[in-house]
Amino acid sequence: MHDDIDGNVAQPEAKANNTQAKPHPYDALSPDVVISAVESSGRISDARILALNSYENRVYQVGIEDDQPVIAKFYRPDRWSNEQILEEHQFTQYLFDLDIPVVPPLSQHGDTLFSYKGFRFALYKRQGGRAPELDNLEHLFQLGQFIGRIHAASKAFTFDYRIQLTVEDFGRKSIDYLVENSFVPNDLLVPYQAIASDVLAAIEATSLDINYHQISLHGDCHPGNVLWRDERPHFVDFDDAMTGPAIQDLWMLLSGDTINQQQQLGEIIEGYEVFAEFDKRELALIEPLRALRVLNYNAWLARRWDDPAFPRSFPWFNTQRYWSEHILELKELLAALNEEPLRMPQGY
């Protein structure tokens, strides 16, 4: 979401020292532990292991003797309950059984969630593919079709344990966490709180105006979680599956200026409505959802700052320069929230 910034201002000493002093649970997840965990499922590893790009969880490709490699996903400790993880697994298996191209976890004697030395993990078939071409109208139409299929099927699969996308949890609590834990520099605290409050008020005003239908969602349906293979999209990583409005699984596929986004949206919704009706009132939620994602993203980085992988991978976060630019970003989000929402192109 943010490019690297060559900021010269160091992180606050208390935060930096706390980060370095406390061991993190993932410190114990050595390659030997990863391989042993996979072998505890009854497979024999060939000892080839490749760490994949993942921050929230730890994900590895592990070679298997005389078979295809598997993907081992080690869940971040204390994030999800077993019930929440298993509900995600059940949802993806439910969609897979309906011939919807998703990647469910592998089952061993009916189990999909395993435990080894305190780590909970799941195993997946390796899924190859390339990124969707978002300037290809046929790709957009198919993306709409398959997301429409997911949403049509999800009407019969209501989440009991997964979280709900709310302004309170993704917006207000994110702002409060950053302020209460002193991530915002003191000299920027007042302007940050002022603009963040204005953004939050604009989000709430729009959200309260739309009585949208709550459905079970992928939740994080950005292009990086879609792989194109066999002439159709495959949806991966349901780790953020949640309850919320349908547009949450659509808006992250849009890019460019308003005219381009309208054209893209037209193709996506045309495909979507082959299988599910889309409530066009939800278009007014695109900018509020974008703003919530930005607010939640910053709190996500802050909440993970005790994980050494985060200061190492996001060195620009928590610098004076970063927070100055973030305040400007919030001002731009507020301006977008006050503009007319995106509309369907003529003819749709």
C-alpha positions as CSV (number, residue, x, y, z in Angstrom):
1,M,0.0,0.0,0.0
2,H,2.9,2.3,0.6
3,D,6.3,2.6,-1.1
4,D,9.5,2.6,0.8
5,I,10.4,6.0,2.3
6,D,14.0,7.1,3.1
7,G,13.1,8.8,6.4
8,N,15.9,9.9,8.6
9,V,13.9,10.1,11.8
10,A,14.3,7.1,14.0
11,Q,11.4,5.3,15.6
12,P,10.6,6.3,19.2
13,E,13.1,4.7,21.5
14,A,10.6,3.0,23.7
15,K,8.9,1.3,20.8
16,A,12.2,0.3,19.2
17,N,13.6,-1.1,22.4
18,N,10.5,-3.0,23.2
19,T,10.4,-4.5,19.7
20,Q,14.0,-5.8,20.1
21,A,13.7,-7.0,23.7
22,K,10.7,-9.3,23.4
23,P,11.0,-12.7,21.7
24,H,8.2,-13.4,19.2
25,P,6.4,-16.8,18.9
26,Y,7.4,-17.0,15.3
27,D,11.1,-17.0,16.4
28,A,10.6,-20.7,17.3
29,L,9.3,-21.5,13.8
30,S,12.6,-22.8,12.4
31,P,12.9,-24.7,9.0
32,D,13.3,-27.9,11.0
33,V,10.0,-27.2,12.9
34,V,8.2,-26.4,9.6
35,I,9.4,-29.7,8.1
36,S,8.6,-31.7,11.2
37,A,5.1,-30.1,11.4
38,V,4.4,-31.1,7.8
39,E,5.7,-34.6,8.4
40,S,3.4,-34.9,11.5
41,S,0.5,-35.0,9.0
42,G,1.8,-38.3,7.6
43,R,3.8,-36.9,4.6
44,I,7.6,-37.3,4.1
45,S,9.4,-34.2,3.2
46,D,12.4,-34.1,0.8
47,A,13.7,-31.3,3.0
48,R,13.2,-28.6,0.4
49,I,11.6,-25.5,1.9
50,L,10.8,-22.1,0.4
51,A,9.5,-19.2,2.5
52,L,6.7,-17.4,0.6
53,N,5.8,-13.8,0.8
54,S,3.4,-13.5,3.8
55,Y,3.5,-11.3,6.8
56,E,0.3,-11.9,8.7
57,N,0.9,-15.7,8.8
58,R,4.0,-17.7,7.9
59,V,3.7,-19.6,4.7
60,Y,6.1,-22.1,3.2
61,Q,6.3,-24.3,0.2
62,V,7.6,-27.7,1.4
63,G,8.8,-30.4,-0.9
64,I,7.3,-33.9,-0.5
65,E,9.0,-37.1,-1.6
66,D,7.5,-38.6,-4.7
67,D,4.7,-36.1,-4.8
68,Q,4.0,-32.4,-5.5
69,P,5.1,-29.9,-2.9
70,V,2.5,-28.6,-0.4
71,I,1.9,-25.1,1.0
72,A,2.0,-25.0,4.7
73,K,0.3,-22.0,6.4
74,F,1.2,-21.4,10.1
75,Y,-1.4,-19.2,11.6
76,R,-0.4,-16.1,13.6
77,P,-0.8,-17.0,17.3
78,D,-3.8,-15.5,19.1
79,R,-5.3,-14.0,16.1
80,W,-8.2,-16.4,15.1
81,S,-9.9,-18.9,17.3
82,N,-10.1,-22.5,16.2
83,E,-13.8,-22.0,15.3
84,Q,-13.0,-19.0,13.1
85,I,-10.2,-20.9,11.2
86,L,-12.4,-24.0,10.8
87,E,-15.3,-21.9,9.5
88,E,-12.9,-20.4,6.9
89,H,-11.9,-24.0,5.9
90,Q,-15.5,-25.1,5.7
91,F,-16.5,-22.1,3.5
92,T,-13.7,-22.8,1.0
93,Q,-14.5,-26.5,0.8
94,Y,-18.2,-25.6,0.4
95,L,-17.3,-23.4,-2.6
96,F,-14.9,-25.9,-4.0
97,D,-17.6,-28.6,-3.9
98,L,-19.8,-26.3,-6.0
99,D,-17.0,-26.2,-8.7
100,I,-16.1,-22.6,-7.8
101,P,-12.3,-22.2,-8.3
102,V,-11.0,-21.8,-4.8
103,V,-8.2,-23.6,-3.0
104,P,-9.5,-25.4,0.2
105,P,-7.1,-26.9,2.8
106,L,-6.1,-30.5,2.5
107,S,-7.8,-32.9,4.8
108,Q,-6.2,-35.7,6.8
109,H,-8.7,-38.1,8.4
110,G,-11.3,-35.4,8.2
111,D,-9.1,-32.8,9.9
112,T,-7.9,-29.6,8.2
113,L,-6.4,-27.7,11.2
114,F,-3.3,-29.3,12.7
115,S,-1.1,-28.4,15.6
116,Y,2.6,-28.9,16.2
117,K,4.7,-27.5,19.1
118,G,2.2,-24.8,19.8
119,F,1.7,-23.7,16.1
120,R,-1.6,-24.2,14.4
121,F,-1.2,-24.9,10.7
122,A,-3.1,-26.0,7.5
123,L,-1.8,-27.6,4.3
124,Y,-2.8,-26.6,0.8
125,K,-2.2,-27.9,-2.7
126,R,0.2,-25.7,-4.6
127,Q,-1.7,-23.5,-6.9
128,G,0.1,-21.9,-9.8
129,G,-1.1,-19.1,-12.0
130,R,-0.5,-15.6,-13.1
131,A,-2.0,-12.3,-12.1
132,P,-5.3,-11.3,-13.7
133,E,-5.1,-8.6,-16.5
134,L,-7.2,-5.8,-15.1
135,D,-7.1,-4.0,-18.4
136,N,-8.6,-7.0,-20.1
137,L,-12.4,-6.6,-20.2
138,E,-12.9,-10.4,-20.6
139,H,-10.9,-11.0,-17.4
140,L,-13.0,-8.4,-15.6
141,F,-16.2,-10.0,-16.8
142,Q,-15.0,-13.5,-15.6
143,L,-13.9,-12.1,-12.3
144,G,-17.4,-10.6,-11.9
145,Q,-19.0,-14.0,-12.8
146,F,-17.0,-16.0,-10.3
147,I,-17.4,-13.5,-7.5
148,G,-21.1,-13.5,-8.3
149,R,-21.1,-17.3,-8.0
150,I,-19.3,-17.0,-4.6
151,H,-21.8,-14.5,-3.3
152,A,-24.8,-16.5,-4.6
153,A,-23.5,-19.6,-2.9
154,S,-22.7,-17.7,0.3
155,K,-26.3,-16.9,0.9
156,A,-26.6,-20.5,2.1
157,F,-23.4,-20.3,4.2
158,T,-23.8,-17.7,7.0
159,F,-20.8,-17.1,9.2
160,D,-21.2,-17.7,12.9
161,Y,-17.7,-17.0,14.0
162,R,-15.9,-14.9,11.4
163,I,-15.7,-11.2,12.0
164,Q,-18.1,-8.5,10.6
165,L,-16.8,-5.5,8.6
166,T,-17.8,-2.6,10.8
167,V,-16.8,1.1,11.1
168,E,-16.3,0.5,14.8
169,D,-13.8,-2.3,14.4
170,F,-11.9,-1.2,11.3
171,G,-12.1,2.5,11.8
172,R,-12.6,3.8,15.3
173,K,-10.7,1.0,17.1
174,S,-7.8,1.4,14.6
175,I,-7.5,5.2,15.3
176,D,-7.8,4.6,19.1
177,Y,-5.1,1.9,19.0
178,L,-2.6,4.2,17.3
179,V,-3.2,7.1,19.6
180,E,-3.4,5.1,22.9
181,N,-0.1,3.2,22.1
182,S,1.8,6.4,21.2
183,F,2.5,5.5,17.6
184,V,1.6,9.0,16.3
185,P,4.4,11.6,17.1
186,N,3.4,14.1,19.7
187,D,3.8,17.1,17.4
188,L,1.5,15.5,14.9
189,L,-1.1,14.0,17.3
190,V,-3.6,16.9,17.2
191,P,-3.7,17.2,13.4
192,Y,-3.9,13.4,13.1
193,Q,-6.8,13.1,15.5
194,A,-8.6,16.0,13.8
195,I,-8.4,14.6,10.2
196,A,-9.0,11.0,11.4
197,S,-12.1,12.1,13.2
198,D,-13.4,13.9,10.1
199,V,-12.7,10.9,7.9
200,L,-14.5,8.6,10.4
201,A,-17.5,10.9,10.5
202,A,-17.7,11.0,6.7
203,I,-17.5,7.2,6.6
204,E,-20.2,6.8,9.3
205,A,-22.5,9.3,7.5
206,T,-22.4,7.3,4.2
207,S,-22.6,3.9,5.8
208,L,-25.7,4.8,7.9
209,D,-27.4,6.0,4.7
210,I,-27.2,2.5,3.1
211,N,-29.1,-0.4,4.5
212,Y,-27.0,-3.0,2.6
213,H,-27.4,-6.8,2.8
214,Q,-24.8,-8.7,4.9
215,I,-23.3,-11.7,3.2
216,S,-20.3,-14.0,3.6
217,L,-17.3,-12.7,1.7
218,H,-13.7,-13.5,0.6
219,G,-13.0,-10.2,2.4
220,D,-9.6,-9.4,0.9
221,C,-10.3,-9.9,-2.8
222,H,-7.4,-7.8,-4.3
223,P,-5.6,-8.9,-7.5
224,G,-2.8,-10.5,-5.5
225,N,-5.3,-13.1,-4.2
226,V,-6.5,-14.1,-7.7
227,L,-4.5,-16.4,-9.9
228,W,-5.3,-16.8,-13.6
229,R,-5.1,-20.4,-14.7
230,D,-6.9,-22.6,-17.2
231,E,-8.5,-19.5,-18.7
232,R,-10.3,-18.6,-15.5
233,P,-9.6,-17.0,-12.1
234,H,-8.7,-19.0,-9.0
235,F,-9.3,-17.3,-5.6
236,V,-6.8,-18.0,-2.9
237,D,-6.2,-16.9,0.7
238,F,-9.6,-16.7,2.5
239,D,-7.8,-15.8,5.7
240,D,-9.8,-12.5,6.0
241,A,-13.1,-14.1,5.2
242,M,-15.8,-12.0,6.9
243,T,-19.4,-10.8,6.8
244,G,-20.1,-7.5,5.0
245,P,-21.4,-5.8,1.8
246,A,-20.9,-7.4,-1.6
247,I,-19.0,-4.4,-2.9
248,Q,-16.1,-5.3,-0.5
249,D,-15.1,-8.2,-2.8
250,L,-15.3,-6.0,-5.9
251,W,-13.9,-2.5,-5.3
252,M,-10.2,-3.6,-4.9
253,L,-10.3,-4.7,-8.6
254,L,-10.8,-1.2,-9.8
255,S,-7.9,1.1,-10.7
256,G,-7.1,4.3,-12.7
257,D,-9.2,7.4,-13.1
258,T,-13.0,7.7,-12.8
259,I,-13.6,6.9,-16.5
260,N,-11.4,3.7,-16.4
261,Q,-13.0,2.6,-13.1
262,Q,-16.5,3.0,-14.5
263,Q,-15.6,0.9,-17.5
264,Q,-14.0,-1.8,-15.3
265,L,-17.0,-1.7,-13.0
266,G,-19.4,-2.1,-15.9
267,E,-17.7,-5.3,-17.0
268,I,-17.4,-6.7,-13.5
269,I,-21.1,-6.0,-12.6
270,E,-22.3,-7.4,-15.9
271,G,-20.5,-10.7,-15.1
272,Y,-21.6,-10.6,-11.5
273,E,-25.2,-10.3,-12.3
274,V,-25.2,-13.5,-14.4
275,F,-25.3,-15.2,-11.0
276,A,-26.3,-12.7,-8.3
277,E,-28.1,-9.4,-8.2
278,F,-26.0,-6.4,-7.3
279,D,-27.4,-3.6,-5.2
280,K,-26.1,-0.5,-7.0
281,R,-26.6,1.6,-3.8
282,E,-23.4,-0.1,-2.5
283,L,-21.4,1.9,-5.0
284,A,-21.5,4.7,-2.5
285,L,-19.6,2.4,-0.1
286,I,-16.5,2.2,-2.3
287,E,-14.7,5.3,-0.9
288,P,-15.8,4.6,2.8
289,L,-14.4,1.0,2.4
290,R,-11.2,2.4,0.9
291,A,-10.8,4.8,3.8
292,L,-11.5,2.0,6.3
293,R,-8.8,-0.1,4.7
294,V,-6.2,2.6,5.1
295,L,-7.1,3.2,8.7
296,N,-7.1,-0.5,9.5
297,Y,-3.8,-1.0,7.6
298,N,-2.0,1.4,9.8
299,A,-3.3,-0.2,13.0
300,W,-2.4,-3.6,11.5
301,L,1.2,-2.5,11.2
302,A,1.2,-1.1,14.7
303,R,-0.4,-4.2,16.2
304,R,2.3,-6.3,14.6
305,W,5.3,-4.1,15.4
306,D,6.5,-6.6,18.1
307,D,7.0,-9.1,15.2
308,P,10.6,-8.5,14.0
309,A,9.6,-9.1,10.4
310,F,7.5,-5.9,10.4
311,P,10.2,-3.3,11.4
312,R,12.5,-5.1,9.0
313,S,10.0,-5.2,6.1
314,F,8.3,-1.8,6.7
315,P,11.1,0.4,7.9
316,W,9.3,3.6,6.7
317,F,6.4,3.0,9.1
318,N,6.4,4.9,12.4
319,T,8.8,7.6,11.2
320,Q,8.1,11.3,11.4
321,R,8.0,11.6,7.6
322,Y,5.5,8.7,7.3
323,W,3.0,10.2,9.7
324,S,3.2,13.6,8.0
325,E,2.5,12.0,4.6
326,H,-0.3,9.8,6.2
327,I,-2.1,13.0,7.4
328,L,-2.0,14.3,3.8
329,E,-3.3,10.9,2.6
330,L,-6.2,11.2,5.1
331,K,-7.0,14.6,3.7
332,E,-7.2,13.2,0.2
333,L,-9.5,10.4,1.4
334,L,-11.7,12.9,3.1
335,A,-12.0,14.9,-0.2
336,A,-12.9,11.6,-2.0
337,L,-15.5,10.9,0.6
338,N,-17.1,14.2,-0.1
339,E,-17.3,13.7,-3.8
340,E,-20.1,12.0,-5.8
341,P,-19.7,8.2,-5.6
342,L,-18.7,6.2,-8.6
343,R,-21.6,5.4,-10.9
344,M,-22.3,2.7,-13.4
345,P,-21.5,3.7,-17.0
346,Q,-24.4,4.5,-19.3
347,G,-26.0,1.4,-20.8
348,Y,-25.7,-0.7,-17.6
